[in-house]
């Protein structure tokens, strides 16, 4: 059961509610499944069933990009909530129990019908096979199930109005109904004087929707943008320097990851280079961007509890926000799985990054 409904929140994240199935795989197997290494593919039921027949999963855990970000924020002591759609099935209950147990407010609004089961993969709660190659890169085959049916009716306007930031998962831009739900959520947040954030999510998402995403970023529908170097370069079909300059001139706060080179945070003329956090060894890059966003947003929202909206951005300690993002990302890539295994609050305090 979810905790009591909060009266105020740091962040509401909105995304595809998925259960991740983690397995190790070689490049040859990824090719045989018709997947593109390092990206997410919206898989057919046949593709996912084939994957289920040839893989040896190491774990089955609740996932989903925006849900991972919410869990990471809770681990940093922030107050997050999550909006996503699950079914009335076993996996839906697992997802709900896991995210509530992690300290994220999530109310299970499943469709009012019996679940439909068709073997290991059915049209119920979504699945994501995450294939980790020996170089720690992750390739995803996602079957959305009811997650892809997220619509305006799932957008809890009171919940969004109570949150300082509404965080939108870029994967939702692939379907017309979920795209409309994103726009609706952003509109509700802005009417309430709050901020919206967008994760670009995946290079293929950017390639498929480049023009629309630029419109979102440059048209004032989002205030904060998260992405990695490849995604940003694809967004503007430009070099890193040119793409970063375009984002800076768009008037958004941009937090951009660059792998082993760390990250760069842009706010108008301000540009802050953030070094990567030490990591004991890269095991699985799944969730790195999600957890970077979690740390960054925790630093942004918890650092200045007395302000909101554009004042929150203008007063932010960008270096501290970026270092919290790097710390959270370093923890999650040190093990299999997309959620932290230790308290991020404790790590952040040890690093001198939290006075929360």
C-alpha positions, -999 to +999 in steps of 0.1 A: +000+000+000+013+035-007+021+059+021-003+087+030-008+111+001+018+139+004+008+175+006+040+187-011+067+169-032+101+176-046+095+158-079+069+138-097+083+115-123+062+101-152+072+072-173+068+036-185+063+013-155+083-018-163+097-049-147+133-054-158+147-088-167+185-087-165+207-111-184+243-112-197+247-115-235+273-113-262+272-090-293+263-120-315+232-128-295+221-092-295+224-092-333+204-124-336+175-108-316+174-080-341+184-054-315+208-025-318+235-025-291+234+003-266+199+014-274+163+006-265+140-012-290+103-014-287+100-051-292+071-072-306+057-099-284+074-124-307+108-107-302+104-107-264+092-143-264+123-153-284+145-134-259+128-152-230+135-186-247+173-180-252+183-159-222+193-170-187+181-141-165+201-131-134+174-110-118+138-097-123+134-063-107+112-033-109+125-008-134+115+019-159+136+050-164+116+076-146+108+051-118+145+046-113+150+083-110+122+085-083+138+057-063+172+073-065+158+106-052+141+088-023+175+072-015+189+108-013+163+119+012+140+137-013+102+134-015+093+119-049+062+105-064+057+085-096+030+082-122+028+052-145+004+025-156+006-012-144-019-040-148-039-061-123-013-089-125+016-103-104+042-080-121+020-050-115+019-058-078+056-064-077+063-030-093+039-013-069+053-029-038+089-022-048+085+014-055+064+021-024+089+002-003+117+024-017+100+055-004+083+068-035+046+076-035+028+056-062-009+047-063-016+016-083-043+027-108-046-004-129-072-009-157-105-020-142-105-055-158-089-089-153-054-092-166-047-110-198-020-136-196-003-151-227+026-171-214+057-153-199+050-122-219+015-108-222-002-075-227-003-068-189+024-050-169+054-041-192+086-060-195+121-048-204+149-073-212+182-056-203+211-074-220+245-066-205+275-073-227+311-079-213+319-042-219+291-033-194+270-017-222+233-024-219+208-031-247+171-031-241+142-049-256+110-034-242+074-047-245+053-019-230+021-037-222-003-014-204+025+011-197+020+023-233-016+031-226-008+060-202-031+088-210-045+122-197-067+103-172-036+090-154-022+125-149-030+134-113-032+172-115-032+178-078-001+157-073+018+175-101+008+209-088+023+200-054+057+191-069+085+215-075+095+196-106+076+173-130+101+150-147+091+135-181+106+103-195+115+108-232+105+072-240+069+083-237+072+104-268+069+072-290+031+069-287+005+096-295-015+090-263+015+090-240+029+121-258-004+139-251-002+129-214+033+144-212+022+177-227-008+178-203+015+172-173+038+200-184+009+224-188-004+215-153+030+221-137+035+254-154+000+267-145+009+259-108+042+279-111+063+247-110+091+234-133+092+206-159+121+185-168+127+162-198+150+133-202+160+126-238+162+089-228+178+073-258+195+081-292+168+063-311+141+083-294+159+115-304+163+103-340+126+094-343+113+126-328+141+152-333+119+181-346+093+177-319+118+174-291+136+206-303+101+222-303+096+211-267+130+224-256+130+257-274+093+263-271+092+268-234+074+235-226+103+222-205+127+240-181+153+214-175+168+189-200+188+157-192+207+139-219+240+123-228+266+135-254+253+113-282+217+123-277+224+160-276+246+158-308+218+139-325+192+164-313+209+192-331+227+172-358+258+190-347+291+187-329+292+186-291+302+223-289+275+234-313+248+213-297+257+226-262+256+261-275+222+256-289+209+242-257+224+271-237+208+296-259+174+278-256+170+292-221+168+258-204+189+243-176+208+214-192+226+186-174+245+166-199+265+135-192+297+126-211+306+091-198+341+089-184+346+126-190+320+134-164+292+159-171+285+195-181+258+217-167+245+247-187+225+276-174+226+305-199+261+318-200+272+296-171+289+263-180+301+240-152+323+210-159+317+182-133+342+154-129+330+118-127+328+103-092+352+075-084+338+040-092+351+006-080+345-008-115+319-005-142+297-036-142+264-025-158+256+010-172+219+004-169+203+033-150+233+056-151+214+085-167+184+078-145+204+080-113+224+111-125+191+128-129+180+117-095+211+131-078+209+163-098+173+169-090+178+161-053+205+188-052+183+212-070+151+208-050+165+201-016+191+228-017+167+257-016+134+247+000+121+282+002+120+290-035+103+275-066+100+279-103+127+299-122+141+311-089+150+275-081+171+273-113+187+307-110+198+301-074+211+265-079+246+254-070+252+237-103+285+221-093+269+205-063+239+193-083+262+178-109+284+161-083+254+145-066+243+132-100+278+118-107+278+101-072+245+084-078+254+073-113+288+059-100+270+038-074+245+022-099+270+013-126+291-006-100+266-035-099+240-052-119+206-035-119+193+000-123+186+010-087+210+018-058+219-010-035+232+012-007+219+045+009+228+074-014+222+097+015+251+081+033+274+083+003+265+119-003+272+128+033+306+111+032+314+131+001+304+163+018+276+170-007+246+169+016+236+193+043+200+183+040 
